[in-house]
Amino acid sequence: MSDEKRQEAMELMGKAYQLHMKGEVDGAIELYDKSLAVLPTPEAYTFRGWAKSFGRDFEGAIEDCHLAIDLDPEFGNPYNDIGAYYLELGEPEDAIPWLKMALKAKRYESYCFPHYNLGRIFEAAGQLDLARQHFGQALESNPGYALAAKALRRVQEKLTAQDPKEARTS
């Protein structure tokens, strides 16, 4: 593929992302489609899937993430996104393997998200030590991640309520 095609696809994806962030999801999906027609990229498939999730089309979003993984198995975003979509569908057991794959992806900049999502799953399941571990790792990965900080405090409070000695070890 020529550099011109890659440039055109990336420009379309950038415009799609701008619309997406403004809440103009349908227009964003159209531009992601155009970008993919010029040059299929894992980023465009992942972001189109994310846009579809705004309309609660989680099956379509998961399909797009699979297409992204097919193009680049080392790209971490679609693994985390599949896990997040399974969480939205109320299927946390199905989310876990995808979130763990996101943590192993070599091309990924946001390991805080799969850790946070795993923390949510383990907290809901009452596995508070595992939840604390993942929320803590989310914060190590991204010290400014406010949701993870709040979740970690909440889990530590629950652990302390269960066993006051826990307050001294956390």
C-alpha positions as CSV (number, residue, x, y, z in Angstrom):
1,M,0.0,0.0,0.0
2,S,1.3,3.4,-0.8
3,D,2.2,6.1,1.7
4,E,-0.5,8.2,0.1
5,K,-3.2,5.6,0.9
6,R,-2.0,5.3,4.5
7,Q,-2.0,9.1,4.8
8,E,-5.5,9.4,3.4
9,A,-6.8,6.6,5.7
10,M,-5.2,8.2,8.8
11,E,-6.7,11.6,7.9
12,L,-10.1,10.1,7.6
13,M,-9.7,8.3,10.9
14,G,-8.6,11.5,12.6
15,K,-11.7,13.3,11.3
16,A,-13.8,10.4,12.4
17,Y,-12.3,10.5,15.9
18,Q,-13.0,14.3,16.1
19,L,-16.6,13.7,15.3
20,H,-16.8,10.8,17.7
21,M,-15.5,12.9,20.6
22,K,-18.1,15.6,19.8
23,G,-20.8,12.9,20.1
24,E,-21.5,12.7,16.4
25,V,-21.3,8.9,16.4
26,D,-23.1,8.2,13.1
27,G,-20.9,10.7,11.2
28,A,-17.9,9.2,12.9
29,I,-18.9,5.7,11.8
30,E,-19.3,6.8,8.2
31,L,-15.8,8.3,8.3
32,Y,-14.3,5.2,9.9
33,D,-16.0,3.2,7.1
34,K,-14.3,5.5,4.5
35,S,-11.0,5.1,6.2
36,L,-11.3,1.3,6.2
37,A,-12.2,1.4,2.5
38,V,-9.0,3.2,1.7
39,L,-6.8,1.1,4.0
40,P,-8.0,-1.3,6.7
41,T,-6.1,-0.7,9.9
42,P,-6.5,-2.2,13.4
43,E,-7.0,1.3,14.8
44,A,-9.9,2.2,12.5
45,Y,-11.6,-1.1,13.2
46,T,-11.2,-0.7,17.0
47,F,-12.4,2.9,17.0
48,R,-15.4,2.0,14.7
49,G,-16.2,-0.7,17.2
50,W,-16.0,1.8,20.0
51,A,-18.4,4.1,18.1
52,K,-20.8,1.2,17.6
53,S,-20.8,0.5,21.3
54,F,-22.2,4.0,21.9
55,G,-25.4,2.8,20.2
56,R,-25.1,-0.4,22.4
57,D,-24.3,-2.5,19.3
58,F,-21.8,-4.6,21.3
59,E,-21.9,-7.5,18.9
60,G,-20.9,-5.3,16.0
61,A,-18.2,-3.7,18.2
62,I,-16.9,-7.1,19.1
63,E,-16.8,-8.1,15.5
64,D,-14.8,-5.0,14.6
65,C,-12.3,-5.7,17.4
66,H,-11.8,-9.2,16.0
67,L,-11.1,-7.7,12.6
68,A,-8.5,-5.4,14.3
69,I,-6.9,-8.4,16.0
70,D,-6.7,-10.2,12.7
71,L,-4.7,-7.3,11.3
72,D,-2.4,-6.9,14.3
73,P,-2.5,-9.4,17.1
74,E,-0.1,-7.2,19.2
75,F,-2.4,-4.2,19.3
76,G,-3.9,-4.2,22.8
77,N,-6.9,-1.9,22.5
78,P,-9.3,-4.3,20.9
79,Y,-8.6,-7.0,23.5
80,N,-9.5,-4.6,26.3
81,D,-12.5,-3.3,24.4
82,I,-13.9,-6.8,23.8
83,G,-13.5,-7.4,27.6
84,A,-15.3,-4.1,28.3
85,Y,-18.1,-5.0,25.9
86,Y,-18.6,-8.4,27.6
87,L,-18.9,-6.5,30.9
88,E,-21.5,-4.3,29.4
89,L,-23.4,-7.4,28.2
90,G,-23.3,-8.7,31.8
91,E,-20.9,-11.5,30.9
92,P,-17.8,-11.0,33.1
93,E,-16.5,-14.5,32.8
94,D,-16.3,-14.0,29.0
95,A,-14.4,-10.7,29.6
96,I,-11.6,-12.0,31.7
97,P,-9.6,-13.8,29.0
98,W,-9.7,-10.8,26.7
99,L,-8.6,-8.5,29.4
100,K,-5.7,-10.8,30.3
101,M,-4.7,-10.8,26.6
102,A,-4.7,-7.0,26.6
103,L,-2.2,-7.1,29.4
104,K,0.1,-9.3,27.3
105,A,-0.2,-7.2,24.1
106,K,3.1,-5.6,23.0
107,R,1.6,-2.6,21.2
108,Y,-0.5,-1.0,23.9
109,E,-0.2,2.2,25.9
110,S,-3.1,1.9,28.3
111,Y,-2.6,-1.2,30.5
112,C,-4.4,0.7,33.2
113,F,-7.8,-0.1,31.5
114,P,-7.6,-3.9,31.5
115,H,-6.3,-3.8,35.1
116,Y,-9.2,-1.6,36.1
117,N,-11.8,-3.8,34.3
118,L,-10.4,-6.9,35.9
119,G,-10.6,-5.1,39.3
120,R,-14.2,-4.4,38.7
121,I,-14.9,-8.0,37.9
122,F,-13.1,-9.3,41.0
123,E,-14.7,-6.7,43.2
124,A,-18.2,-7.7,42.0
125,A,-17.3,-11.4,42.6
126,G,-16.2,-10.6,46.2
127,Q,-12.5,-11.4,45.4
128,L,-11.3,-8.2,47.1
129,D,-7.6,-9.1,47.3
130,L,-7.5,-9.6,43.5
131,A,-9.6,-6.5,43.0
132,R,-7.1,-4.5,45.1
133,Q,-4.2,-5.9,43.2
134,H,-5.6,-4.9,39.8
135,F,-6.8,-1.5,40.9
136,G,-3.3,-0.9,42.3
137,Q,-1.7,-2.0,39.1
138,A,-4.0,0.3,37.1
139,L,-2.7,3.2,39.3
140,E,0.9,2.1,38.8
141,S,0.4,2.2,35.1
142,N,-1.4,5.5,35.2
143,P,-1.0,7.4,38.5
144,G,-3.7,10.0,37.5
145,Y,-6.4,7.4,36.8
146,A,-9.1,8.8,39.2
147,L,-11.5,5.9,38.8
148,A,-8.9,3.4,39.8
149,A,-7.9,5.4,42.8
150,K,-11.5,5.7,44.0
151,A,-12.0,1.9,43.4
152,L,-8.8,1.1,45.3
153,R,-10.0,3.1,48.3
154,R,-13.4,1.5,48.2
155,V,-11.9,-2.0,48.1
156,Q,-9.4,-1.2,50.9
157,E,-12.4,0.1,53.0
158,K,-14.3,-3.2,52.4
159,L,-11.2,-5.2,53.3
160,T,-10.7,-3.2,56.5
161,A,-14.3,-3.7,57.4
162,Q,-13.9,-7.4,57.0
163,D,-10.6,-7.6,58.9
164,P,-9.3,-4.5,60.7
165,K,-5.7,-6.0,60.5
166,E,-6.0,-5.5,56.7
167,A,-5.8,-1.7,57.3
168,R,-2.2,-2.2,58.5
169,T,-1.1,-4.3,55.5
170,S,-2.5,-2.3,52.7
